[in-house]
């Protein structure tokens, strides 16, 4: 074989070997690429878990606390209902929007009738009241303010939430007349109530209706105090349950609230001055004070003064005392539960407070 041929064969062999090696390398690279693509696909098919942000974690904690709080409240309400039922007291039901709408319609109908029967009568409507009166319009504004202030004060005292619907119908109707004769005519038509010698009344029933009626009289400040007094009866009637308070608490608290809301009236101060003079002379509340269905006129001053003593001694305990009464407790039990003392101990402390250390019931 010639040298030229041998050289050609060698060159061809080298070229074939190089091509084979390049093909093998390409095949291996393709396999590696395929394996890499598969691993990438595996990573894409398994999404990474996103950690919540600090704001999201805080929101979750707030939601958890809110749920726990609501659970505790629900449990407390269940226990409260059980206590009330055990004492034979009926709580106010959760009235529907339809119940409130029907009650408001009844009130508005009465307002429209009174306006049609008594020329000059006007309606002054607020968030919580339908104040209907034939008094001169310029005189009305202070009385409406007293009522709104009373509502806010009692809500604050008893911790009533803003969305609580105290009045059935959301607005209590108030009828304030210029003269006693107009007041008497209203009472005769709508309630058949003899009101000779009566300044104002709070009408209330077990359905939940509350209607206040009164007449102005000669002293606007005393009228304002009486107006608040009677309206506060309606508020406490609608507070939580249908239980009635003992008369000395019910009347004493109403007198106290009226004096608080209308400080320019000295009606309550005068009653207390007269009553304390009697007590200091007799060294006694006259025996039946705590159990009487109705108070003697002079005892109203003692009722307001004693409620003032209890409220000023411990405001939170006074609220617990009223809560206990509304749950159905007898007043001595409610007093001991709220203040940690017996009626005799309370009487002794009250006697010291008014300067009669040997005070008897």
Protein Blocks (a to p, Z undefined) as FASTA:
>chain_A
ZZklmmmmmmmmmmmmmmmmmmmmmmmmmmmmmmmmmmmmmmmmmccdddddfklmmmmm
mmmmmmmmmmmmmmmmmmmmmmmmmnopacdddddfklmmmmmmmmmmmmmmmmmmmghi
acdddfkbccddfbdfklmmmmmmmmmmmmmmmmmmnopafklcfbghhiacddddfbfk
lmmmmmmmmnopafehiabdcdddfkopacddddebjblklmmmmmmmmmmmmmmmmgop
acdcdfklmmmmmmmmmmmmmmmbcklmmmmmmmmmmmmmnopghhmmmmpmbdcfklmm
mmmmmmmmmmmmommlmmmmmmmmmnopafklmmmmmnopafklmmmmmmmmnopakbcZ
Z
